[in-house]
Amino acid sequence: MTASERINDNHATIQYTTSMTESSETHRGKSSKNTESQNGRLMDKVLLNNSDANKVESVALSRSQKDEDIGEDVDIESTLLLTSFSEKRPEIEPRLKATMKHYHALKGALESDNLMTSMALEHAKALIDVYSKCKKRSNKTIVTDFAVALGTSKLVYDIIVDRRSNYPEVTTWDRKPRKEQDKEQDNQEEENDDTAEGDENQNQEVNIQDKPSYEEGQVQERIQQEGNDDTSPNPENQLSEDDEEKINTLKMSQDLINHLLAALLNFSDLHDEFCMACSEVGIVQLFVSMTKDLQDSVSYHVKFVNPKTQYLSKYTSRGKMLSRTLGNLHNLLKRVPIRTNFAASQAVNVLLPLLKAEVALFSAKGLLVLACLIDEENNHLVMADEEPIKFLTSILKKAIGSSTHRYLGFSASELAEGLTQIAVNDNNKKTIAQCGAIPILVKMLQNAKGDEEKLSACNTLWTLAFDGDNKKEMNNDDYAIFELKKLLTSENSQIKRAAAGALWECEGKERHAEEKQQSDRPQPATGAHARDTRTLVLNNGFLHIGHFVTLRRVNNLCYD
């Protein structure tokens, strides 16, 4: 799953950046805890001295300075990496330089406790662009290889942990009674072009910066009154400068984390090594913990759901954070060796409540993640309601109808794979078919953009065919059987096997049962007849697998 952003300057960011600038001298004087990741453990770190901080500022270049050289403080190892990668692929050297520049700017900002600046936000946004602006998949792979070599996953982990350590409310903030939120809705919208790559602006996210709400003290009372036209400000409840600074910092921290989550979505989409690097630094445990904190944001999005499509028209900052965190978890789970870290994090217990989420997008994403963690022994845990499955089949239909075969950041292949995993549960098999998945999967076979899509669709149809009603629907669909038979001649052995399996469930078993009823015992075949029958089997593959089973028995009789 990918997420590419084309983001204009955000008015709210400008406002609270100004506030942060005014208090920067005080902020620089404060000590802070920076965290490092090693097996998910936090470590205290002292601020760099002033000379180091000045060197960091030289790295934080404006995005408009595209032709300016990399800062002098970039280490020799990174420079050597850049030279090595650029020699192999000189055409993407500008992308590689940009990746290194943004990486070191963010690293310097973290080390100097200078993350809460508009410049740091710009560099985080730019990490999204360096990937999404690569048009060729091969170029995206090289850029991600370079990001792995730099240690981008470690840096993102450290920044997110730093924000959560210094401001624990960053993933729980914005809670507020529903009535007060409704009154403020019209005054709080901030557009943020966050359309997933390949979606062609079909579902633009709008970000809602919720008014903050603490659980105690004057800050809670003051914030609950903001935006309420019926309540005049109470001088006694005015925020202090420290409270204002904290609120601004929380806003910027959420924006920073959201940008970094989007960058990770890109890098982890098609790259095994990047995902393994994320796992090694403890990102699985971190994201499971964040998911637990963010789940209560789901209910606020109910009023933003389109009743016909179930798509969301708007997101809160925390809602977007939850969506992207789940997307990253799904990307990581596609790599089987990483799944042990999910078990250690008790991920199943954290994710199960999402299956009953009031918003289909969140329940669908939770279902996709859970389905990767469930085996046949406990598949009852992923017995899903109709809404999330209906949502997944609808975006699969949208994906195969788009020019890129992607929708809402999901590729057609991974959506079909997700349905296959969900269909491990027998009740889900029925629900998936009832939501119209079979004709959608057949169309996916007809319009597949490569073997990956063909294999994913075949495997899903094969799994669904284990249900009797689904089998009948497939047999009654002339296109389904026809497309599966065409794939028996595929040069890809996996596709041929999946197509053969689906056909065996649809046709082979019944045909073989009929043949057994016609004869209690097979008759020996001799001479040319046996050779002709054997030739028929070899020429037609699985279509006569029932005959093949009989033939093997006949041959045993002939040659014993």
GUTOR-489970 format. One record per residue (C-alpha): residue number from 1; residue in three letters; x, y, z. Coordinates in steps of 0.2 Angstrom, whole numbers, always signed. Layout:
<pts>
PT   resi   resn       X       Y       Z
PT    NUM    Ala       X       Y       Z
...
</pts>
This chain:
<pts>
PT   resi   resn       X       Y       Z
PT      1    Met      +0      +0      +0
PT      2    Thr      +7     +17      -5
PT      3    Ala      +2     +35      +0
PT      4    Ser      +9     +50     -10
PT      5    Glu      +5     +68      -5
PT      6    Arg      +5     +83     -15
PT      7    Ile      +3     +95      +0
PT      8    Asn      +1    +114      +0
PT      9    Asp      +7    +125     +15
PT     10    Asn      -6    +122     +28
PT     11    His     -13    +138     +36
PT     12    Ala     -14    +130     +54
PT     13    Thr      +4    +125     +52
PT     14    Ile      +9    +143     +48
PT     15    Gln      -1    +149     +63
PT     16    Tyr      +7    +138     +76
PT     17    Thr     +24    +139     +68
PT     18    Thr     +24    +157     +71
PT     19    Ser     +19    +154     +89
PT     20    Met     +33    +141     +91
PT     21    Thr     +46    +154     +83
PT     22    Glu     +41    +167     +96
PT     23    Ser     +45    +155    +110
PT     24    Ser     +60    +147    +102
PT     25    Glu     +73    +155    +114
PT     26    Thr     +64    +147    +129
PT     27    His     +62    +131    +120
PT     28    Arg     +80    +129    +115
PT     29    Gly     +85    +132    +134
PT     30    Lys     +75    +117    +139
PT     31    Ser     +82    +100    +141
PT     32    Ser     +73     +86    +132
PT     33    Lys     +73     +67    +131
PT     34    Asn     +78     +60    +114
PT     35    Thr     +75     +42    +111
PT     36    Glu     +85     +29    +102
PT     37    Ser     +78     +12     +96
PT     38    Gln     +86      -4    +100
PT     39    Asn     +74     -18    +102
PT     40    Gly     +61      -5    +106
PT     41    Arg     +69      +2    +121
PT     42    Leu     +70     +20    +125
PT     43    Met     +87     +29    +130
PT     44    Asp     +90     +46    +137
PT     45    Lys    +101     +57    +126
PT     46    Val    +108     +74    +130
PT     47    Leu    +107     +89    +117
PT     48    Leu    +121     +92    +106
PT     49    Asn    +132    +107    +109
PT     50    Asn    +129    +124    +100
PT     51    Ser    +142    +121     +87
PT     52    Asp    +133    +104     +82
PT     53    Ala    +117    +113     +82
PT     54    Asn    +123    +126     +70
PT     55    Lys    +130    +113     +59
PT     56    Val    +112    +105     +59
PT     57    Glu    +105    +121     +53
PT     58    Ser    +116    +121     +38
PT     59    Val    +108    +105     +33
PT     60    Ala     +90    +111     +34
PT     61    Leu     +90    +118     +17
PT     62    Ser     +74    +126      +9
PT     63    Arg     +65    +115      -3
PT     64    Ser     +66    +129     -16
PT     65    Gln     +85    +127     -16
PT     66    Lys     +85    +112     -27
PT     67    Asp    +102    +115     -35
PT     68    Glu    +111    +118     -19
PT     69    Asp    +125    +106     -14
PT     70    Ile    +122     +94      +1
PT     71    Gly    +127    +102     +17
PT     72    Glu    +145    +100     +23
PT     73    Asp    +141     +91     +39
PT     74    Val    +134     +76     +29
PT     75    Asp    +145     +61     +34
PT     76    Ile    +158     +53     +23
PT     77    Glu    +149     +36     +23
PT     78    Ser    +133     +44     +16
PT     79    Thr    +143     +53      +3
PT     80    Leu    +151     +36      -2
PT     81    Leu    +134     +28      -3
PT     82    Leu    +127     +42     -14
PT     83    Thr    +142     +40     -26
PT     84    Ser    +140     +21     -27
PT     85    Phe    +121     +22     -30
PT     86    Ser    +123     +37     -43
PT     87    Glu    +136     +28     -53
PT     88    Lys    +124     +13     -56
PT     89    Arg    +109     +24     -59
PT     90    Pro    +114     +42     -64
PT     91    Glu     +97     +46     -71
PT     92    Ile     +90     +46     -53
PT     93    Glu    +105     +55     -45
PT     94    Pro     +94     +70     -41
PT     95    Arg     +81     +59     -31
PT     96    Leu     +95     +51     -22
PT     97    Lys    +103     +68     -17
PT     98    Ala     +86     +74     -11
PT     99    Thr     +83     +58      -1
PT    100    Met    +100     +60      +8
PT    101    Lys     +97     +79     +11
PT    102    His     +80     +76     +19
PT    103    Tyr     +87     +62     +29
PT    104    His    +101     +72     +36
PT    105    Ala     +90     +87     +39
PT    106    Leu     +78     +77     +50
PT    107    Lys     +92     +68     +59
PT    108    Gly    +100     +84     +63
PT    109    Ala     +84     +91     +69
PT    110    Leu     +81     +76     +80
PT    111    Glu     +98     +77     +88
PT    112    Ser     +97     +96     +91
PT    113    Asp     +80     +95     +98
PT    114    Asn     +74    +106     +84
PT    115    Leu     +60     +95     +76
PT    116    Met     +46    +108     +80
PT    117    Thr     +50    +119     +65
PT    118    Ser     +41    +122     +48
PT    119    Met     +58    +117     +40
PT    120    Ala     +57    +100     +48
PT    121    Leu     +39     +97     +42
PT    122    Glu     +45    +102     +25
PT    123    His     +59     +89     +25
PT    124    Ala     +46     +76     +31
PT    125    Lys     +34     +80     +17
PT    126    Ala     +48     +79      +4
PT    127    Leu     +53     +61      +9
PT    128    Ile     +36     +57      +2
PT    129    Asp     +39     +66     -14
PT    130    Val     +56     +58     -18
PT    131    Tyr     +47     +41     -19
PT    132    Ser     +31     +46     -27
PT    133    Lys     +39     +56     -41
PT    134    Cys     +49     +41     -48
PT    135    Lys     +38     +35     -62
PT    136    Lys     +47     +18     -65
PT    137    Arg     +45      +4     -52
PT    138    Ser     +64      +1     -54
PT    139    Asn     +68     +18     -49
PT    140    Lys     +57     +17     -34
PT    141    Thr     +66      +1     -29
PT    142    Ile     +83     +10     -31
PT    143    Val     +77     +25     -20
PT    144    Thr     +71     +13      -7
PT    145    Asp     +87      +3      -7
PT    146    Phe     +96     +20      -4
PT    147    Ala     +84     +24     +10
PT    148    Val     +88      +7     +18
PT    149    Ala    +106     +10     +17
PT    150    Leu    +105     +27     +25
PT    151    Gly     +95     +20     +40
PT    152    Thr     +78     +29     +36
PT    153    Ser     +68     +16     +46
PT    154    Lys     +78     +19     +61
PT    155    Leu     +77     +38     +60
PT    156    Val     +58     +37     +58
PT    157    Tyr     +56     +26     +73
PT    158    Asp     +67     +37     +83
PT    159    Ile     +57     +53     +79
PT    160    Ile     +40     +45     +82
PT    161    Val     +47     +38     +99
PT    162    Asp     +54     +55    +103
PT    163    Arg     +37     +64    +100
PT    164    Arg     +28     +51    +110
PT    165    Ser     +40     +51    +124
PT    166    Asn     +41     +70    +126
PT    167    Tyr     +22     +72    +123
PT    168    Pro     +13     +56    +127
PT    169    Glu      -4     +64    +122
PT    170    Val      +2     +65    +104
PT    171    Thr      -8     +49    +100
PT    172    Thr     -23     +52    +112
PT    173    Trp     -26     +70    +110
PT    174    Asp     -41     +78    +102
PT    175    Arg     -54     +69    +112
PT    176    Lys     -69     +79    +115
PT    177    Pro     -88     +77    +118
PT    178    Arg     -97     +75    +101
PT    179    Lys    -109     +89    +103
PT    180    Glu     -95    +102    +105
PT    181    Gln     -86     +94     +90
PT    182    Asp    -101     +96     +79
PT    183    Lys    -103    +114     +83
PT    184    Glu     -85    +117     +78
PT    185    Gln     -85    +107     +62
PT    186    Asp     -88    +121     +50
PT    187    Asn     -73    +132     +57
PT    188    Gln     -60    +118     +58
PT    189    Glu     -58    +111     +40
PT    190    Glu     -40    +111     +33
PT    191    Glu     -38    +104     +16
PT    192    Asn     -24     +92     +14
PT    193    Asp     -21     +84      -3
PT    194    Asp     -17     +66      +3
PT    195    Thr     -23     +55     -12
PT    196    Ala     -15     +38     -13
PT    197    Glu      -4     +36     -27
PT    198    Gly     -14     +30     -43
PT    199    Asp     -30     +35     -36
PT    200    Glu     -32     +50     -48
PT    201    Asn     -40     +61     -35
PT    202    Gln     -55     +50     -33
PT    203    Asn     -55     +51     -15
PT    204    Gln     -47     +66      -8
PT    205    Glu     -44     +66     +11
PT    206    Val     -48     +82     +20
PT    207    Asn     -39     +84     +37
PT    208    Ile     -49     +90     +52
PT    209    Gln     -38     +97     +66
PT    210    Asp     -49     +93     +81
PT    211    Lys     -49    +105     +95
PT    212    Pro     -39     +98    +109
PT    213    Ser     -46     +91    +125
PT    214    Tyr     -36     +86    +140
PT    215    Glu     -43     +76    +155
PT    216    Glu     -39     +89    +168
PT    217    Gly     -36    +107    +172
PT    218    Gln     -39    +124    +164
PT    219    Val     -32    +118    +147
PT    220    Gln     -47    +106    +146
PT    221    Glu     -60    +119    +150
PT    222    Arg     -53    +132    +139
PT    223    Ile     -52    +121    +124
PT    224    Gln     -69    +114    +126
PT    225    Gln     -75    +132    +124
PT    226    Glu     -66    +136    +108
PT    227    Gly     -77    +137     +93
PT    228    Asn     -93    +138    +103
PT    229    Asp    -102    +153     +98
PT    230    Asp    -114    +152    +113
PT    231    Thr    -100    +154    +126
PT    232    Ser     -90    +169    +129
PT    233    Pro     -72    +167    +134
PT    234    Asn     -69    +166    +152
PT    235    Pro     -53    +176    +157
PT    236    Glu     -50    +164    +171
PT    237    Asn     -49    +150    +158
PT    238    Gln     -36    +159    +146
PT    239    Leu     -22    +147    +142
PT    240    Ser      -5    +152    +148
PT    241    Glu     +10    +153    +136
PT    242    Asp     +16    +136    +141
PT    243    Asp      -1    +129    +137
PT    244    Glu      -1    +137    +121
PT    245    Glu     +16    +131    +117
PT    246    Lys     +11    +113    +121
PT    247    Ile      -4    +113    +111
PT    248    Asn      +6    +120     +96
PT    249    Thr     +19    +107     +98
PT    250    Leu      +6     +93     +99
PT    251    Lys      -1     +99     +82
PT    252    Met     +16    +100     +74
PT    253    Ser     +20     +83     +81
PT    254    Gln      +5     +75     +74
PT    255    Asp      +8     +83     +57
PT    256    Leu     +26     +77     +57
PT    257    Ile     +21     +59     +62
PT    258    Asn      +8     +59     +48
PT    259    His     +21     +64     +35
PT    260    Leu     +33     +51     +41
PT    261    Leu     +20     +37     +41
PT    262    Ala     +15     +42     +23
PT    263    Ala     +34     +40     +18
PT    264    Leu     +35     +23     +26
PT    265    Leu     +19     +17     +17
PT    266    Asn     +28     +21      +1
PT    267    Phe     +45     +13      +5
PT    268    Ser     +37      -2     +13
PT    269    Asp     +25      -6      -1
PT    270    Leu     +36     -17     -13
PT    271    His     +52     -18      -4
PT    272    Asp     +56     -33      +7
PT    273    Glu     +72     -27     +14
PT    274    Phe     +65     -10     +20
PT    275    Cys     +51     -20     +29
PT    276    Met     +64     -31     +37
PT    277    Ala     +74     -15     +43
PT    278    Cys     +58      -8     +50
PT    279    Ser     +55     -24     +60
PT    280    Glu     +73     -25     +67
PT    281    Val     +72      -7     +74
PT    282    Gly     +55     -11     +83
PT    283    Ile     +42      -2     +72
PT    284    Val     +30     -17     +74
PT    285    Gln     +29     -15     +92
PT    286    Leu     +28      +4     +91
PT    287    Phe     +14      +4     +78
PT    288    Val      +4      -9     +88
PT    289    Ser      +5      +2    +103
PT    290    Met      -1     +17     +92
PT    291    Thr     -15      +8     +85
PT    292    Lys     -21      +4    +103
PT    293    Asp     -21     +23    +107
PT    294    Leu     -29     +29     +91
PT    295    Gln     -44     +17     +90
PT    296    Asp     -55     +29     +99
PT    297    Ser     -54     +41     +85
PT    298    Val     -65     +30     +74
PT    299    Ser     -82     +35     +81
PT    300    Tyr     -79     +54     +77
PT    301    His     -78     +49     +58
PT    302    Val     -95     +42     +57
PT    303    Lys    -103     +58     +51
PT    304    Phe     -90     +59     +37
PT    305    Val     -95     +42     +30
PT    306    Asn    -104     +42     +13
PT    307    Pro    -119     +31     +16
PT    308    Lys    -119     +24      -2
PT    309    Thr    -100     +21      -4
PT    310    Gln     -95     +20     +14
PT    311    Tyr     -80     +31      +9
PT    312    Leu     -74     +45     +21
PT    313    Ser     -74     +63     +15
PT    314    Lys     -64     +69     +29
PT    315    Tyr     -51     +63     +42
PT    316    Thr     -46     +70     +59
PT    317    Ser     -27     +70     +62
PT    318    Arg     -28     +55     +73
PT    319    Gly     -39     +46     +61
PT    320    Lys     -27     +49     +47
PT    321    Met     -13     +43     +59
PT    322    Leu     -23     +27     +62
PT    323    Ser     -27     +24     +44
PT    324    Arg      -8     +25     +39
PT    325    Thr      -2     +15     +54
PT    326    Leu     -14      +1     +49
PT    327    Gly      -8      +2     +31
PT    328    Asn     +10      +1     +37
PT    329    Leu      +6     -14     +48
PT    330    His      -2     -23     +33
PT    331    Asn     +13     -19     +22
PT    332    Leu     +25     -27     +35
PT    333    Leu     +14     -42     +38
PT    334    Lys     +16     -47     +20
PT    335    Arg     +33     -52     +24
PT    336    Val     +31     -69     +34
PT    337    Pro     +47     -68     +45
PT    338    Ile     +41     -52     +53
PT    339    Arg     +25     -60     +59
PT    340    Thr     +33     -66     +75
PT    341    Asn     +35     -48     +81
PT    342    Phe     +16     -46     +79
PT    343    Ala     +13     -61     +91
PT    344    Ala     +25     -54    +103
PT    345    Ser     +16     -38    +103
PT    346    Gln      -1     -46    +106
PT    347    Ala      -7     -38     +90
PT    348    Val     -22     -49     +88
PT    349    Asn     -29     -43    +105
PT    350    Val     -26     -25    +100
PT    351    Leu     -34     -27     +82
PT    352    Leu     -49     -37     +86
PT    353    Pro     -60     -22     +92
PT    354    Leu     -57     -14     +75
PT    355    Leu     -68     -28     +67
PT    356    Lys     -83     -19     +75
PT    357    Ala     -78      -2     +71
PT    358    Glu     -92     +10     +65
PT    359    Val     -82     +15     +50
PT    360    Ala     -80      +2     +36
PT    361    Leu     -63      +9     +31
PT    362    Phe     -55      +6     +48
PT    363    Ser     -64     -11     +50
PT    364    Ala     -58     -16     +33
PT    365    Lys     -40     -12     +36
PT    366    Gly     -41     -20     +53
PT    367    Leu     -48     -36     +45
PT    368    Leu     -34     -36     +32
PT    369    Val     -21     -35     +45
PT    370    Leu     -29     -48     +56
PT    371    Ala     -32     -60     +42
PT    372    Cys     -13     -61     +40
PT    373    Leu     -11     -66     +58
PT    374    Ile     -24     -80     +59
PT    375    Asp     -22     -98     +54
PT    376    Glu     -35    -112     +52
PT    377    Glu     -36    -116     +70
PT    378    Asn     -42     -99     +76
PT    379    Asn     -50     -92     +60
PT    380    His     -66     -90     +69
PT    381    Leu     -58     -74     +76
PT    382    Val     -59     -65     +59
PT    383    Met     -77     -69     +56
PT    384    Ala     -82     -52     +49
PT    385    Asp     -98     -42     +47
PT    386    Glu    -104     -38     +29
PT    387    Glu     -98     -20     +29
PT    388    Pro     -79     -22     +29
PT    389    Ile     -80     -36     +17
PT    390    Lys     -92     -26      +6
PT    391    Phe     -80     -11      +7
PT    392    Leu     -65     -22      +2
PT    393    Thr     -74     -29     -13
PT    394    Ser     -80     -12     -19
PT    395    Ile     -62      -4     -18
PT    396    Leu     -56     -20     -28
PT    397    Lys     -69     -16     -41
PT    398    Lys     -62      +2     -42
PT    399    Ala     -44      -4     -42
PT    400    Ile     -46     -15     -58
PT    401    Gly     -56      -1     -66
PT    402    Ser     -42     +12     -64
PT    403    Ser     -28     +14     -76
PT    404    Thr     -15     +10     -62
PT    405    His     -25      -5     -54
PT    406    Arg     -24      +4     -37
PT    407    Tyr     -37     +12     -26
PT    408    Leu     -36     +21      -9
PT    409    Gly     -17     +16      -9
PT    410    Phe     -21      -3     -12
PT    411    Ser     -16     -13     -27
PT    412    Ala     -28     -25     -35
PT    413    Ser     -17     -39     -31
PT    414    Glu     -15     -36     -12
PT    415    Leu     -34     -33     -11
PT    416    Ala     -37     -50     -19
PT    417    Glu     -24     -58      -8
PT    418    Gly     -32     -50      +7
PT    419    Leu     -49     -58      +2
PT    420    Thr     -41     -75      +1
PT    421    Gln     -34     -74     +18
PT    422    Ile     -51     -68     +25
PT    423    Ala     -59     -82     +16
PT    424    Val     -50     -95     +27
PT    425    Asn     -66     -93     +38
PT    426    Asp     -80    -102     +30
PT    427    Asn     -93     -89     +35
PT    428    Asn     -82     -76     +26
PT    429    Lys     -82     -87     +11
PT    430    Lys    -101     -85      +9
PT    431    Thr    -101     -66     +14
PT    432    Ile     -87     -62      +1
PT    433    Ala     -97     -70     -13
PT    434    Gln    -113     -62      -7
PT    435    Cys    -104     -45      -9
PT    436    Gly    -101     -48     -27
PT    437    Ala     -83     -53     -27
PT    438    Ile     -84     -68     -39
PT    439    Pro     -88     -58     -55
PT    440    Ile     -76     -44     -49
PT    441    Leu     -62     -57     -48
PT    442    Val     -67     -64     -65
PT    443    Lys     -65     -47     -73
PT    444    Met     -48     -45     -64
PT    445    Leu     -43     -61     -73
PT    446    Gln     -49     -54     -90
PT    447    Asn     -40     -37     -87
PT    448    Ala     -25     -43     -77
PT    449    Lys      -9     -33     -79
PT    450    Gly      +3     -47     -76
PT    451    Asp      +5     -64     -68
PT    452    Glu      +4     -57     -50
PT    453    Glu     -14     -51     -53
PT    454    Lys     -19     -67     -62
PT    455    Leu     -11     -78     -47
PT    456    Ser     -20     -67     -34
PT    457    Ala     -37     -68     -43
PT    458    Cys     -35     -87     -46
PT    459    Asn     -31     -91     -28
PT    460    Thr     -46     -81     -21
PT    461    Leu     -57     -90     -33
PT    462    Trp     -50    -107     -28
PT    463    Thr     -52    -103     -10
PT    464    Leu     -70     -97     -13
PT    465    Ala     -74    -113     -23
PT    466    Phe     -73    -123      -7
PT    467    Asp     -90    -117      -2
PT    468    Gly    -105    -126     -11
PT    469    Asp    -115    -111     -16
PT    470    Asn    -100    -102     -22
PT    471    Lys     -95    -117     -33
PT    472    Lys    -112    -116     -41
PT    473    Glu    -111     -98     -44
PT    474    Met     -94    -101     -53
PT    475    Asn    -101    -115     -63
PT    476    Asn    -115    -105     -69
PT    477    Asp    -103     -91     -74
PT    478    Asp     -97     -95     -91
PT    479    Tyr     -83     -82     -91
PT    480    Ala     -77     -89     -74
PT    481    Ile     -74    -107     -80
PT    482    Phe     -68    -101     -97
PT    483    Glu     -55     -89     -90
PT    484    Leu     -49    -102     -78
PT    485    Lys     -47    -115     -92
PT    486    Lys     -37    -103    -102
PT    487    Leu     -24    -102     -88
PT    488    Leu     -21    -120     -88
PT    489    Thr      -9    -117    -102
PT    490    Ser      +0    -103     -93
PT    491    Glu     +19    -104     -92
PT    492    Asn     +18     -99     -74
PT    493    Ser     +17    -115     -64
PT    494    Gln      +9    -106     -49
PT    495    Ile      -5     -99     -60
PT    496    Lys      -8    -116     -68
PT    497    Arg      -9    -124     -51
PT    498    Ala     -21    -111     -44
PT    499    Ala     -32    -112     -60
PT    500    Ala     -32    -131     -59
PT    501    Gly     -36    -131     -41
PT    502    Ala     -51    -119     -44
PT    503    Leu     -57    -130     -58
PT    504    Trp     -55    -146     -48
PT    505    Glu     -66    -139     -35
PT    506    Cys     -79    -133     -47
PT    507    Glu     -79    -147     -59
PT    508    Gly     -67    -161     -56
PT    509    Lys     -74    -168     -39
PT    510    Glu     -91    -170     -46
PT    511    Arg     -85    -178     -62
PT    512    His     -74    -190     -53
PT    513    Ala     -88    -195     -41
PT    514    Glu    -100    -198     -56
PT    515    Glu     -86    -209     -64
PT    516    Lys     -84    -219     -48
PT    517    Gln    -103    -222     -48
PT    518    Gln    -103    -229     -66
PT    519    Ser     -90    -242     -62
PT    520    Asp     -87    -251     -45
PT    521    Arg     -69    -255     -51
PT    522    Pro     -59    -249     -65
PT    523    Gln     -56    -260     -81
PT    524    Pro     -39    -263     -87
PT    525    Ala     -34    -253    -102
PT    526    Thr     -22    -261    -114
PT    527    Gly     -13    -256    -130
PT    528    Ala     -17    -241    -140
PT    529    His     -32    -236    -130
PT    530    Ala     -22    -234    -114
PT    531    Arg      -9    -224    -124
PT    532    Asp     -23    -213    -131
PT    533    Thr     -31    -210    -114
PT    534    Arg     -14    -205    -107
PT    535    Thr     -11    -193    -121
PT    536    Leu     -28    -185    -118
PT    537    Val     -24    -182    -100
PT    538    Leu      -7    -174    -105
PT    539    Asn     -14    -163    -118
PT    540    Asn     -29    -157    -108
PT    541    Gly     -21    -155     -91
PT    542    Phe     -32    -154     -76
PT    543    Leu     -48    -155     -86
PT    544    His     -47    -173     -85
PT    545    Ile     -39    -175     -69
PT    546    Gly     -53    -188     -64
PT    547    His     -48    -198     -79
PT    548    Phe     -30    -197     -74
PT    549    Val     -33    -204     -57
PT    550    Thr     -43    -218     -65
PT    551    Leu     -29    -221     -77
PT    552    Arg     -16    -222     -64
PT    553    Arg     -25    -237     -56
PT    554    Val     -28    -245     -73
PT    555    Asn      -9    -243     -77
PT    556    Asn      -6    -252     -60
PT    557    Leu     -16    -266     -66
PT    558    Cys      -8    -267     -83
PT    559    Tyr     +10    -266     -78
PT    560    Asp      +9    -276     -61
</pts>
